[in-house]
Amino acid sequence: FALAQPEVAAPGATKNHVIQRVDPKTADVATVVCTLPDAGETNKGVSGFGVDARFGPTGSPFANTFFAATLYNNTVYQLTADGKCTPFVTLDGKPWGSPTGIAFSADGQQMLVTAMQGSLLDAPVAGGGAILSVSADGKVAEKPVVQGLARPMGISRAPASFGAYAGQLFITDVGGMEIPVPMTQALAADGKLYRATPDGELHLVASGLINPTGIQFVDN
């Protein structure tokens, strides 16, 4: 399953996105499962700028559901086993909006969403990025799990074999994302990678990255 634009390039970025399914037997063909419906009031509810998608953990309240985040209308959608696509949670922008990354708590009972104050395309607010906790019924906890980021994007939990940092969250922070890309100057290498301890304390892991938007662990 994949979150995709309805057409290529910039025109497709600001139109309601689609969820597609690829059958391994016919991997060269993607079938549209649904078009994401309007949700919320931001940008007239249009589900543009898709940024992350993943299934909920097995055995959790989020299991058997495919979640997709679109920051244009501040919404995380859900595709359930019956083939229905509906809004799961829409952020109100007061102060948090622009959901950009999806993960889950270690016990699988909470969805974790990277978000920020303002839009991804606005100048970043110092310390205005956070990780929000969302329950299985779509309610956002009042207090963020982590605060102090700028433009958080990708989020992933370290596997059990990852030494002293096993189970900790790792988050990419974009910094000054340059859209449109400048044609006469180098991109700013101001992106960072952080890890967050269980008590929400941030630690810098790496810096000097250019627009880091995703993170995964390979071979544990």
C-alpha positions in Angstrom: 0.0 0.0 0.0 1.2 3.5 -0.8 0.2 7.1 -0.3 0.4 9.0 -3.6 -0.4 12.2 -5.4 -3.3 12.0 -7.9 -1.0 13.4 -10.6 2.7 14.3 -11.0 4.6 17.4 -9.9 3.3 20.5 -8.2 -0.3 20.4 -9.5 -0.7 17.0 -7.9 0.9 18.0 -4.6 -2.1 20.2 -3.6 -4.9 17.9 -4.7 -6.6 15.2 -2.6 -4.2 12.3 -2.5 -4.9 8.6 -3.1 -4.0 5.4 -1.4 -2.9 2.7 -3.9 -2.4 -1.0 -3.6 0.3 -3.0 -5.4 -0.3 -6.8 -5.8 3.0 -8.6 -5.7 1.8 -10.8 -8.5 1.4 -7.8 -10.8 4.0 -5.4 -9.3 4.0 -3.2 -12.3 0.3 -2.1 -11.7 -0.9 0.1 -8.8 -4.7 0.1 -8.1 -6.3 3.1 -6.5 -8.1 1.9 -3.3 -9.5 5.3 -2.4 -9.2 9.0 -2.7 -8.7 10.7 0.6 -11.7 12.9 1.5 -11.6 16.5 2.5 -11.0 17.0 6.3 -10.8 20.1 8.5 -10.7 23.7 7.5 -7.0 24.2 6.6 -6.5 24.7 2.9 -10.3 24.0 2.4 -9.8 20.5 3.7 -7.7 19.3 0.7 -5.5 16.3 1.6 -2.3 17.5 -0.2 1.4 17.1 0.6 1.4 13.5 1.6 4.4 12.8 3.8 4.2 9.5 5.6 2.2 6.3 5.8 2.4 3.0 7.6 0.5 0.1 9.2 -0.4 0.0 12.9 1.5 -2.6 15.0 0.2 -6.1 15.1 -1.8 -6.9 18.3 -2.4 -3.2 19.1 -5.6 -1.1 18.8 -4.1 0.3 15.5 -3.6 -3.2 13.9 -4.9 -4.0 10.4 -5.2 -0.3 9.6 -3.0 1.7 7.2 -2.4 5.3 8.3 -1.4 8.2 6.1 -0.4 11.8 7.0 -1.1 14.8 4.8 0.2 18.0 6.1 -1.7 20.3 3.7 -4.8 19.9 5.8 -3.2 18.8 9.1 -4.7 15.3 8.9 -3.8 11.7 9.5 -6.1 9.3 7.6 -6.9 5.7 8.2 -7.6 2.9 5.6 -9.5 0.1 7.4 -9.8 -3.5 6.4 -13.2 -2.9 4.9 -11.6 -0.5 2.3 -12.9 2.7 3.8 -10.6 5.8 3.9 -11.6 8.3 6.7 -9.9 11.0 8.7 -8.4 9.6 11.9 -7.2 12.8 13.5 -7.1 16.4 12.2 -4.9 18.9 14.1 -6.4 22.3 14.7 -3.1 24.3 14.4 -3.5 25.6 18.0 -0.6 25.4 18.3 0.2 22.1 16.5 -0.3 21.3 12.8 1.5 19.8 9.8 1.7 16.2 10.9 4.8 14.8 9.1 5.8 11.5 10.6 4.0 8.5 12.2 5.3 6.0 14.7 3.9 4.1 17.7 4.6 3.9 21.4 6.6 0.9 22.6 3.5 -0.8 24.0 1.5 0.0 20.8 -1.2 1.9 22.7 -0.4 5.3 21.3 0.3 6.8 17.9 3.2 9.2 17.9 3.0 12.0 15.3 5.7 14.6 14.6 4.1 18.1 14.2 5.0 21.8 14.3 3.7 25.2 14.9 2.8 26.7 11.5 3.3 25.2 8.1 6.3 23.2 6.8 6.7 25.9 4.2 6.8 28.8 6.8 9.9 29.9 8.5 10.5 27.5 11.4 9.5 28.5 14.9 12.4 28.0 17.3 11.5 25.0 19.5 8.1 24.9 17.7 8.3 21.2 16.7 7.0 18.4 18.8 6.0 14.7 19.0 2.3 14.3 19.8 0.6 11.3 21.4 -2.7 10.2 19.9 -4.9 7.5 21.4 -6.6 4.8 19.3 -9.9 6.8 19.3 -8.1 9.8 17.7 -7.7 12.0 20.8 -4.5 14.1 21.0 -2.9 14.2 24.5 -2.6 17.8 25.8 1.1 17.5 26.6 3.5 16.5 23.8 5.8 13.5 24.3 8.8 15.6 23.1 9.2 19.3 22.5 12.1 21.5 21.4 12.4 20.5 17.8 12.2 22.9 14.8 10.8 21.0 11.7 10.5 17.3 12.7 9.8 15.0 9.9 10.8 11.3 10.0 10.4 9.3 13.2 11.4 5.7 14.0 11.9 3.5 17.1 15.3 1.8 17.5 15.1 -2.0 17.5 15.8 -4.0 20.6 19.3 -4.9 19.5 20.4 -1.2 19.1 22.6 -1.2 22.2 22.0 1.4 25.0 19.5 3.3 22.8 17.2 0.3 22.1 13.6 1.4 22.1 14.3 5.1 21.9 12.8 7.3 19.3 15.0 8.8 16.5 13.8 11.9 14.8 14.9 13.8 11.7 14.7 17.6 11.9 14.8 19.3 8.5 15.9 22.8 9.5 15.4 25.5 6.8 13.7 23.5 4.1 14.2 25.3 0.8 11.1 25.1 -1.4 11.4 26.0 -4.2 15.0 24.8 -4.5 17.4 27.8 -5.1 19.0 27.6 -8.5 22.1 29.6 -7.8 23.3 28.6 -4.3 24.0 25.5 -2.3 21.3 24.0 -0.1 21.8 24.6 3.6 23.2 21.6 5.4 21.4 22.5 8.6 19.3 19.3 9.1 19.8 17.2 12.2 19.1 13.8 13.6 18.0 13.5 17.3 17.1 10.7 19.7 14.6 11.1 22.5 14.9 9.3 25.8 11.9 7.8 27.5 11.4 10.9 29.5 11.3 13.1 26.4 14.9 14.5 26.6 16.5 15.3 23.2 20.1 14.4 22.3 21.8 15.3 19.0 23.0 12.3 17.1 24.1 13.8 13.8 24.2 17.2 12.0 25.1 18.6 8.6 22.3 16.9 6.7 20.3 18.4 3.8 16.6 18.2 4.3 16.5 14.8 6.1 12.9 13.6 5.8 12.9 10.0 6.8 14.6 7.4 8.9 14.7 3.6 9.1 16.9 1.0 10.8 18.6 -1.7 8.6 19.3 -5.2 9.8 18.5 -4.2 13.4 
